[in-house]
Amino acid sequence: MQATQTREGKRAKPAAARPKLPKGVFPRAVRYLFRYKWEAALPYLFLLIATLAQLAVPRLIRNMIEAVTQGVVATQVLEGLQNIPSAFMAQALPRILEFLNYTPGTTQEQLVTQLTVDKVSAPEALIRAGIFIVVFAVLRGLFAFLQSYWAERNSQSVSFDMRNELYAKIQRLSFSYHDQNQTGQLMIRATDDVEKVRLFLGQGLVQLVGAVVLLSATLLILFTTNVQLALVTLWILPVALALFFIFGSISQPLFMKLQVRLAALNTILQENLAGIKVVKAFTREKSEQRKFGESVNTLMDEQIRIARIFTFLFPLVFLVANLGQATTLNAGGQQIIAGTLSLGEWQEFSLYLIYLFIPLAQFGFIISQFGQAMASAGRIFEILDAKSDVTDKPGALALPQVKGEVHFEDVTFRYFGGGEPVLDGVSFTALPGQTVALLGATGSGKTTIINLIPRFYDPSEGRVTVDGHDLRDVTLESLRAQIGIVLQETTLFSGNIRDNIAFGKPEATQAEVEAAAKAAAAHEFIMSFPQGYETSVGERGTTLSGGQKQRIAIARALLLNPRILILDDSTSSVDLQTESHIQAALDQLMQGRTSFVIAQRISTVINADQILVMDKGKIVASGKHAQLLEDNEIYAEIYNSQLVGDSDAPKDAA
């Protein structure tokens, strides 16, 4: 759980222990790449070719230096031979051969011939080595480009797969999961967390493999070139790797905490943007700004803590690298002085030594990227592995066309499986074609009853059946396809009015959409807009009034022509005149359908076939209007209070 913010501006400490990285996250993340088979291998093939081209350059530079050195030496020796008197040549020749490392016994003529060849061939060798360097540079650039392109393409494919799986999973998770998780946290996992995993798989993993290949190949070349110098250099590797391991184990939990803080910040931002009208109406801008600032401050603290670790790591690694370079320079200088190491060989060794230090520097960035990616991957897999409370059980059957008999058998329901029951031993039967009205105070259990019918939740005890089928024995899709729902909180989606009415039936014709709109008393106001049914509703329907949104939601449910109809206080956002129009249409449309109606006004349910009066999770009375008015005190009290209110309404309106 993330740390909470107090109103005094002090951050409360997290209640839970420091988050830990789940096991098996890395191989599971990499398996997303394996889906693309040979395409996933292409970046690493191109990386290998580019690395080999890179490794060839120091040897070519050595050849250039040795060619130049030999040319210069040959020129100087030839000039020197001309100045040596022939009487002293027999004594000087053995020393010259020894100096030049030539085979003893070589004659003066052979020496001159060889030196002439060295002098003449030096420029040619120089040009040839330069051409090869350019060729290898071009090869390296080409294959480095191909490696980057395919790595990025594969990582984008992984991101595509992850986001689609996350979205599909979030869509399938039951209401109880969403009740316990904030929207902002789910959003950050589908955006920022996926992006961090993508960056590692597209860049960090390739860099890691490249660093290992370059490091291994460089060590092999160093040991085959000069064992003594390689042994002097080797000590820095275990020291550097130990540092990376220590810092990696410290940083990973911190990256997980960072993502939790970021999710908390995103939640505050999402909630405030969604409720900006409420914030402004109650002049809470400063308070909300302070709360947002506290969350930003907490996030910044985590980021600084991580930055502090890595700003300490990198100088430490460079210090180790510099110490290794110093010891190598000393050993190499001693060999040059002793004449056992040429300038060309030393230059070659020095360049390969750089190739040894480059991967060590890369490991620091890779550790950082790996820590972030694995923390994010753990959060992603946490959602993908989440168990839904409401799922199709193995062997679930498709619910056939229903008649509409709904039966509650001693149903008890508790949220999250514990606490006081929201429903306590509720039993009733709705016959096909009946209209069942649910009446009662807030928190009496009305909404819970209608949430159990489409199986948004499962009963804690008892069972709910439709036409004798236990809802847990049929597939969710076949059940919900036969239920039309208008919830109390109207939700419209960005797009036009037609798309929102046809949300549950995209293939509906324009005539069907208009018929549903007319039945919901929405057609007239829709046609008053210049663009009619093509009018944009804005984000969450912000361009429409509450009553207009409600009527579009009713039309959306009616378009499905469901056998079971659920209306959760569906006329609460409309005026009395509009309510009468909607009610007249609903009275006609509810005929032949089993309808469940939650209403605060008795006038909307006065003709119901069965009225259930709820109180504290129990049905305290049931029957028709006249019977309840005479026999039930709660119902009579609600009726009388609303009768007075309705009689005063026209006067108030006037």
C-alpha positions in Angstrom: 0.0 0.0 0.0 1.3 3.5 -0.8 1.9 6.0 1.9 -1.1 8.2 2.6 -1.1 12.0 2.9 -2.3 13.8 6.0 -4.1 17.2 5.9 -1.3 18.7 8.0 1.1 18.0 5.1 3.1 15.3 6.8 3.5 12.0 5.0 2.4 8.9 6.9 4.7 5.9 6.6 3.6 3.0 4.6 1.7 0.4 6.6 3.2 -2.5 4.7 6.8 -3.6 4.4 9.0 -2.5 1.6 7.6 -3.9 -1.7 9.5 -7.0 -3.0 10.0 -8.1 -6.5 8.0 -11.2 -7.4 10.0 -14.2 -8.5 10.3 -15.2 -12.2 9.5 -11.7 -13.4 12.5 -11.4 -15.8 12.1 -14.6 -17.7 8.4 -14.0 -17.9 8.9 -10.5 -19.4 11.5 -11.9 -21.9 9.0 -14.5 -23.0 7.0 -11.8 -24.7 9.9 -11.4 -27.1 9.9 -15.1 -27.8 6.5 -14.8 -29.4 8.2 -13.2 -32.4 10.7 -16.0 -32.9 13.2 -15.2 -35.6 12.3 -11.5 -35.5 13.3 -11.4 -31.8 16.7 -12.9 -32.7 17.5 -10.3 -35.5 18.7 -7.5 -33.2 21.2 -9.9 -31.5 22.5 -11.2 -34.8 23.1 -7.7 -36.1 24.6 -6.8 -32.7 27.1 -9.7 -33.1 28.2 -8.5 -36.6 28.5 -4.9 -35.4 30.6 -6.0 -32.4 32.9 -8.1 -34.6 33.4 -5.1 -36.9 34.2 -3.0 -33.9 36.7 -5.5 -32.5 38.6 -5.6 -35.8 39.6 -1.9 -35.6 42.3 -2.0 -32.9 44.2 -4.7 -34.9 44.0 -2.6 -38.0 45.3 0.4 -36.1 48.2 -1.7 -34.8 49.0 -2.7 -38.4 49.0 1.0 -39.4 51.4 1.9 -36.6 53.7 -1.0 -37.3 53.7 -0.2 -41.0 54.6 3.4 -40.3 57.2 2.3 -37.7 58.8 -0.2 -40.1 58.9 2.4 -42.9 60.6 5.0 -40.7 63.1 2.5 -39.3 63.8 1.1 -42.8 64.5 4.6 -44.1 66.8 5.5 -41.2 68.7 2.2 -41.4 69.2 2.4 -45.1 70.6 5.9 -44.6 72.8 4.6 -41.8 74.2 1.7 -43.9 75.4 4.2 -46.5 77.4 6.0 -43.8 79.1 2.8 -42.5 82.5 2.1 -44.1 82.7 -1.2 -45.8 85.6 -2.2 -43.5 83.4 -2.0 -40.4 80.3 -3.5 -42.1 81.1 -7.1 -41.1 81.3 -6.1 -37.4 78.2 -3.9 -37.5 75.9 -6.2 -39.4 75.2 -8.7 -36.6 74.2 -5.9 -34.2 72.0 -4.3 -36.9 70.2 -7.6 -37.4 69.8 -8.1 -33.7 68.3 -4.6 -33.4 65.9 -5.2 -36.2 65.0 -8.7 -35.0 66.1 -10.2 -38.3 67.3 -13.7 -38.8 71.0 -14.1 -37.9 73.2 -14.8 -41.0 71.2 -12.5 -43.2 73.6 -10.9 -45.8 74.0 -7.2 -46.4 72.3 -7.5 -49.8 69.3 -9.4 -48.3 69.1 -6.8 -45.5 69.0 -3.9 -48.0 66.5 -5.6 -50.1 64.2 -6.3 -47.2 64.5 -2.7 -45.8 63.8 -1.3 -49.3 60.6 -3.5 -49.4 59.6 -2.3 -46.0 60.1 1.3 -47.0 58.2 1.1 -50.2 55.3 -1.0 -48.8 54.7 1.1 -45.8 52.5 3.7 -47.5 50.6 0.9 -49.2 50.0 -0.9 -45.9 48.9 2.4 -44.4 46.3 3.0 -47.1 45.1 -0.6 -47.0 44.6 -0.5 -43.2 42.8 2.8 -43.5 40.4 1.4 -46.2 39.6 -1.6 -44.0 39.0 0.7 -41.0 36.4 2.7 -43.1 34.8 -0.6 -44.4 34.5 -2.0 -40.9 33.1 1.4 -39.7 30.5 1.3 -42.4 29.6 -2.3 -41.6 29.3 -1.4 -37.9 27.1 1.6 -38.6 24.8 -0.4 -40.9 24.3 -3.3 -38.6 24.0 -1.0 -35.5 21.2 0.7 -37.3 19.5 -2.6 -38.2 20.0 -3.8 -34.6 18.4 -0.6 -33.2 15.5 -0.7 -35.7 14.6 -4.3 -35.0 15.0 -4.0 -31.2 12.7 -0.9 -31.2 10.2 -2.7 -33.4 10.2 -5.8 -31.2 9.8 -3.7 -28.1 6.9 -1.8 -29.5 5.3 -5.2 -30.4 5.8 -6.3 -26.8 4.3 -3.1 -25.5 1.3 -3.6 -27.9 0.8 -7.1 -26.5 1.2 -6.1 -22.9 -1.2 -3.2 -23.1 -3.8 -5.3 -24.9 -3.5 -8.1 -22.3 -3.7 -5.6 -19.5 -6.8 -3.9 -20.9 -8.5 -7.2 -21.6 -7.7 -8.4 -18.1 -9.0 -5.2 -16.5 -12.2 -5.5 -18.5 -12.7 -9.1 -17.2 -11.9 -8.4 -13.6 -14.9 -8.4 -11.3 -16.5 -5.4 -9.7 -14.9 -6.4 -6.3 -11.4 -5.9 -7.8 -12.2 -2.5 -9.1 -13.8 -1.6 -5.7 -10.5 -2.2 -4.1 -8.2 -0.6 -6.7 -8.0 3.0 -7.8 -8.4 4.0 -11.4 -5.2 6.1 -11.4 -3.1 3.1 -10.3 -4.5 0.9 -13.1 -3.9 3.6 -15.6 -0.2 4.1 -14.6 0.4 0.3 -15.0 -1.0 0.3 -18.5 1.1 3.4 -19.5 4.2 4.2 -17.6 4.9 0.6 -16.3 4.5 -0.9 -19.7 6.8 1.8 -21.2 9.6 1.0 -18.7 9.4 -2.7 -19.6 9.4 -1.8 -23.3 12.5 0.4 -22.9 14.5 -2.4 -21.2 13.5 -5.1 -23.7 14.2 -2.8 -26.6 17.3 -1.1 -25.3 18.6 -2.4 -22.0 18.5 -6.1 -22.8 20.2 -5.6 -26.1 22.8 -3.4 -24.4 23.3 -6.1 -21.8 23.9 -8.8 -24.3 26.2 -6.4 -26.3 28.2 -5.6 -23.2 28.6 -9.2 -22.3 29.7 -10.1 -25.9 32.1 -7.2 -26.1 33.5 -7.9 -22.6 34.0 -11.6 -23.3 35.5 -11.1 -26.8 37.8 -8.4 -25.5 39.1 -10.6 -22.6 39.8 -13.4 -25.1 41.7 -11.0 -27.3 43.7 -9.5 -24.4 44.7 -12.9 -23.1 45.8 -14.1 -26.6 47.7 -10.8 -27.2 49.5 -10.3 -24.0 48.8 -12.6 -21.0 50.9 -10.6 -18.5 49.1 -7.3 -19.2 45.7 -9.1 -19.2 46.3 -10.5 -15.8 47.3 -7.1 -14.5 44.0 -5.7 -15.8 41.7 -8.5 -14.8 41.2 -7.6 -11.1 38.9 -4.7 -11.9 36.2 -7.0 -13.3 35.1 -8.8 -10.1 35.3 -5.6 -8.2 33.0 -3.7 -10.6 30.6 -6.6 -11.0 30.3 -6.9 -7.2 29.5 -3.2 -7.0 26.8 -3.5 -9.7 25.2 -6.5 -7.9 25.1 -4.6 -4.6 23.6 -1.5 -6.0 21.1 -3.5 -8.1 19.8 -5.3 -5.1 19.4 -2.0 -3.2 17.8 -0.1 -6.1 15.1 -2.6 -7.3 12.8 -2.2 -4.2 13.3 1.6 -4.4 12.1 1.5 -8.0 9.0 -0.4 -6.9 8.3 2.3 -4.3 8.8 4.9 -6.9 6.1 3.4 -9.1 3.7 3.2 -6.2 4.3 6.9 -5.5 3.8 7.7 -9.2 0.5 5.8 -9.2 -0.6 7.7 -6.1 0.1 11.0 -7.8 -1.7 9.8 -11.0 -4.7 8.9 -8.8 -4.9 12.3 -7.3 -4.6 13.9 -10.7 -7.3 11.7 -12.3 -9.7 12.3 -9.4 -9.3 16.0 -9.4 -9.6 16.4 -13.2 -12.8 14.2 -13.1 -14.2 16.2 -10.2 -13.0 19.7 -11.2 -16.5 21.1 -11.0 -16.9 20.0 -7.4 -13.4 21.3 -6.5 -14.3 24.8 -8.0 -17.8 24.8 -6.5 -16.5 24.3 -3.0 -13.4 26.5 -3.6 -11.1 23.7 -2.7 -8.4 24.6 -5.3 -5.8 25.5 -2.7 -6.5 22.5 -0.6 -6.3 20.1 -3.6 -3.2 21.9 -4.8 -1.6 21.3 -1.4 -2.5 17.6 -1.5 -1.1 17.3 -5.0 2.1 19.1 -3.9 2.5 16.7 -1.0 2.2 13.8 -3.4 4.7 15.4 -5.8 7.1 16.0 -2.9 6.9 12.3 -1.9 7.6 11.3 -5.4 10.5 13.7 -5.6 12.0 12.3 -2.4 12.0 8.8 -3.9 13.6 10.0 -7.1 16.3 11.9 -5.2 16.9 8.8 -3.0 17.5 6.7 -6.2 19.6 9.4 -7.8 21.7 9.6 -4.7 22.5 5.9 -5.0 23.5 6.1 -8.7 25.4 9.3 -8.4 27.5 7.5 -5.9 27.8 4.3 -8.0 29.1 5.8 -11.2 32.0 7.8 -9.8 32.9 4.7 -7.8 32.9 2.5 -10.9 35.0 5.1 -12.9 37.4 5.2 -9.9 37.9 1.4 -10.2 38.3 1.7 -14.0 40.9 4.5 -13.6 42.9 2.4 -11.1 42.8 -0.5 -13.4 44.0 1.7 -16.3 46.9 3.1 -14.1 48.1 -0.4 -13.2 47.9 -1.4 -16.9 49.8 1.7 -18.0 52.6 0.9 -15.5 52.9 -2.7 -16.6 52.8 -1.8 -20.3 55.4 0.9 -19.8 57.7 -1.5 -18.1 57.4 -4.0 -21.1 58.1 -1.2 -23.6 61.2 -0.2 -21.8 62.3 -3.8 -21.6 61.7 -4.1 -25.4 59.2 -6.9 -25.1 56.2 -4.8 -26.3 56.1 -2.7 -29.5 54.3 0.6 -29.9 51.8 -1.0 -32.2 51.0 -3.8 -29.8 50.7 -1.3 -26.9 48.2 0.8 -28.9 46.2 -2.2 -29.8 46.1 -3.3 -26.2 45.1 0.2 -25.1 42.2 0.3 -27.5 41.0 -3.1 -26.4 41.3 -1.9 -22.8 38.8 0.8 -23.6 36.5 -1.9 -25.0 36.8 -3.5 -21.6 35.8 -0.3 -19.7 32.9 0.6 -22.0 30.8 -2.4 -20.9 31.6 -1.7 -17.3 30.2 1.9 -17.8 27.1 0.5 -19.6 26.4 -1.9 -16.8 25.6 1.0 -14.5 22.8 2.3 -16.9 21.6 -1.2 -17.5 21.3 -1.9 -13.8 19.2 1.3 -13.5 17.0 0.4 -16.4 16.7 -3.3 -15.3 15.6 -2.3 -11.8 12.9 0.0 -13.1 11.7 -2.5 -15.7 11.5 -5.4 -13.3 9.6 -3.3 -10.7 7.1 -2.3 -13.4 6.9 -5.8 -14.8 6.0 -7.1 -11.3 3.2 -4.6 -11.1 1.9 -5.5 -14.5 1.9 -9.2 -13.8 0.2 -8.5 -10.5 -2.8 -7.4 -12.5 -2.5 -10.2 -15.1 -2.4 -12.8 -12.3 -5.3 -11.3 -10.4 -8.1 -13.7 -9.8 -11.6 -12.5 -10.6 -14.3 -13.3 -8.1 -16.9 -13.7 -10.9 -15.9 -16.0 -13.7 -17.3 -18.7 -15.9 -16.8 -21.9 -14.2 -15.5 -24.9 -16.1 -18.3 -26.4 -18.2 -20.6 -23.3 -17.9 -23.4 -23.4 -20.4 -24.8 -20.7 -22.6 -28.1 -19.4 -21.1 -30.9 -20.1 -23.6 -33.5 -17.4 -24.5 -35.1 -16.6 -21.2 -38.7 -16.0 -20.3 -37.6 -13.8 -17.4 -38.4 -15.6 -14.2 -35.9 -14.4 -11.6 -35.7 -16.1 -8.2 -33.7 -15.1 -5.1 -33.3 -18.0 -2.7 -32.2 -16.9 0.8 -29.5 -14.6 -0.6 -26.9 -13.1 1.7 -24.2 -10.8 0.4 -21.1 -9.3 2.0 -18.6 -7.1 0.2 -15.1 -8.6 0.0 -16.4 -11.7 1.8 -16.5 -10.2 5.3 -18.1 -7.7 7.5 -21.8 -7.0 8.1 -24.1 -8.4 5.4 -25.5 -5.9 2.9 -28.2 -8.4 2.1 -29.4 -10.7 4.7 -31.5 -13.7 3.7 -33.4 -12.1 0.9 -35.9 -14.3 -1.0 -38.4 -13.3 -3.6 -39.6 -14.3 -7.1 -40.2 -12.1 -10.1 -42.4 -13.8 -12.7 -41.9 -13.3 -16.4 -43.3 -10.0 -17.5 -43.7 -8.6 -14.0 -42.4 -5.2 -12.9 -40.7 -5.4 -9.5 -40.0 -2.1 -7.7 -37.4 -1.8 -5.0 -38.0 0.9 -2.5 -36.1 1.9 0.6 -33.6 4.2 2.2 -30.0 4.7 1.0 -28.0 1.6 2.0 -30.9 -0.7 2.4 -29.6 -3.1 -0.3 -31.6 -2.1 -3.4 -28.6 -1.6 -5.7 -27.0 -4.8 -4.4 -30.0 -6.8 -5.5 -29.8 -5.5 -9.1 -26.1 -6.0 -9.1 -26.6 -9.7 -8.4 -29.0 -10.2 -11.3 -26.4 -9.6 -14.1 -23.8 -11.3 -11.8 -21.6 -8.3 -11.2 -21.1 -10.0 -7.8 -21.9 -13.5 -6.6 -24.0 -14.1 -3.4 -22.0 -14.9 -0.3 -24.8 -17.4 0.6 -27.9 -18.6 -1.2 -28.4 -18.4 -5.0 -30.0 -16.4 -7.8 -31.7 -18.2 -10.7 -33.1 -17.1 -14.0 -35.7 -19.5 -15.4 -34.4 -22.1 -12.9 -30.7 -21.7 -14.1 -28.3 -20.9 -11.3 -26.4 -17.8 -12.6 -23.1 -19.5 -11.6 -23.8 -22.3 -14.0 -24.2 -20.2 -17.2 -21.7 -18.0 -19.1 -21.5 -14.3 -18.2 -21.8 -13.3 -21.8 -25.0 -15.2 -22.5 -26.5 -13.9 -19.3 -25.7 -10.2 -19.7 -26.7 -10.2 -23.4 -30.3 -10.7 -22.2 -30.3 -8.0 -19.6 -30.7 -4.3 -20.3 -29.4 -1.9 -17.6 -29.7 1.8 -16.9 -27.5 2.6 -13.9 -28.1 5.5 -11.5 -24.7 7.0 -12.5 -25.0 7.6 -16.2 -21.8 6.9 -18.2 -21.4 8.0 -21.7 -18.4 7.6 -23.9 -16.5 10.1 -26.1 -18.1 10.0 -29.5 -21.5 11.0 -30.9 -25.0 10.4 -29.7 -25.7 7.6 -32.1 -22.6 5.6 -31.1 -23.6 5.9 -27.4 -27.1 4.6 -28.1 -25.8 1.8 -30.2 -23.0 0.9 -27.7 -24.4 -2.5 -26.9 -25.5 -3.2 -30.5 -23.1 -1.4 -32.9 -24.7 -3.1 -36.0 -28.1 -1.4 -35.3 -29.6 0.5 -38.1 -30.4 4.2 -37.9 -34.1 3.4 -37.7 -33.6 1.1 -34.7 -31.5 3.8 -33.0 -34.2 6.4 -33.6 -36.9 4.1 -32.4 -35.1 3.5 -29.1 -34.5 7.2 -28.7 -38.2 8.0 -29.3 -39.2 5.3 -26.7 -36.8 7.0 -24.2 -38.2 10.5 -25.0 -34.8 11.5 -26.4 -35.4 11.9 -30.1 -36.8 15.4 -29.8 -33.9 17.0 -28.0 -31.4 15.1 -30.2 -32.9 16.5 -33.3 -32.8 20.0 -31.8 -29.0 19.8 -32.2 -27.6 21.0 -35.5 -25.8 17.7 -36.1 -28.6 15.5 -34.7 -27.5 12.0 -33.9 -23.9 12.9 -35.0 -23.6 15.4 -32.2 -20.5 14.8 -30.0 -21.3 14.2 -26.3 -17.9 15.3 -25.1 -15.9 13.5 -22.3 -18.3 11.5 -20.2 -21.2 13.4 -21.8 -20.2 16.8 -20.4 -22.0 18.7 -23.2 -25.4 17.2 -22.2 -27.6 17.8 -19.2 -28.2 15.2 -16.6 -31.7 14.4 -18.0 -30.4 14.2 -21.5 -27.7 11.8 -20.5 -30.2 9.7 -18.6 -32.5 9.4 -21.6 -29.7 8.4 -23.9 -28.7 5.7 -21.4 -32.3 4.4 -21.4 -32.3 4.3 -25.2 -29.1 2.4 -25.1 -30.7 -0.3 -22.9 -33.9 -0.4 -24.9 -32.1 -0.9 -28.2 -31.0 -4.4 -27.0 -34.7 -5.4 -26.6 -33.8 -7.3 -23.4 -36.0 -9.9 -21.7 -34.9 -8.6 -18.3 -34.8 -4.8 -17.7 -33.0 -3.1 -14.8 -33.7 0.6 -14.2 -31.6 2.0 -11.3 -33.3 5.2 -10.4 -33.3 6.0 -14.1 -35.6 9.1 -13.8 -33.7 10.7 -10.9 -32.0 13.3 -13.1 -35.1 14.5 -15.0 -37.8 17.0 -14.2 -41.4 15.9 -13.6 -42.6 16.6 -17.2 -39.7 14.6 -18.7 -40.3 11.9 -16.1 -43.9 11.5 -17.1 -42.9 11.2 -20.8 -40.2 8.6 -20.0 -42.5 6.7 -17.6 -45.2 6.5 -20.2 -42.8 5.0 -22.7 -41.4 2.6 -20.1 -44.8 1.4 -19.0 -45.4 0.3 -22.5 -41.9 -1.1 -23.1 -41.8 -3.0 -19.8 -44.9 -5.0 -20.8 -43.7 -8.6 -21.5 -40.4 -8.0 -19.8 -39.3 -8.8 -16.3 -38.4 -5.3 -15.0 -36.6 -4.3 -11.9 -37.0 -0.6 -11.0 -35.3 1.3 -8.3 -36.9 4.7 -7.7 -37.0 7.3 -5.0 -40.4 8.5 -6.1 -43.4 6.2 -5.4 -45.2 7.8 -8.4 -42.8 6.0 -10.8 -43.6 2.5 -9.3 -47.2 2.9 -8.2 -48.3 0.5 -10.9 -45.7 -2.2 -10.3 -46.8 -5.8 -10.0 -44.6 -6.2 -6.9 -43.1 -3.6 -4.6 -40.3 -4.7 -2.3 -39.7 -2.4 0.7 -36.1 -2.7 1.8 -34.6 -1.9 5.2 -31.1 -2.7 6.4 -30.6 -5.5 3.9 -33.9 -7.2 4.4 -37.2 -7.2 2.7 -39.6 -5.8 5.3 -42.6 -5.7 3.2 -43.8 -6.8 -0.3 -47.0 -6.4 -2.3 -48.8 -3.9 -4.5 -49.3 -0.3 -3.9 -52.7 -0.4 -2.3 -51.9 -3.2 0.0 -48.6 -1.7 1.2 -50.2 1.7 1.7 -52.6 0.1 4.1 -50.4 -2.5 5.8 -46.9 -1.1 5.9 -45.9 1.9 8.0 -42.6 2.6 6.2 -44.2 2.6 2.8 -47.1 4.8 3.9 -44.6 7.2 5.4 -42.6 7.5 2.2 -45.8 7.9 0.2 -47.2 10.6 2.4 -44.0 12.6 2.5 -43.7 12.4 -1.3 -47.3 13.2 -1.8 -46.9 16.5 0.1 -43.7 17.2 -1.8 -45.2 16.6 -5.2 -48.2 18.8 -4.4 -45.9 21.6 -3.5 -43.7 21.2 -6.6 -45.9 23.2 -9.1 -46.1 26.1 -6.6 -42.4 26.1 -6.1 -41.9 25.9 -9.9 -44.2 28.8 -10.4 
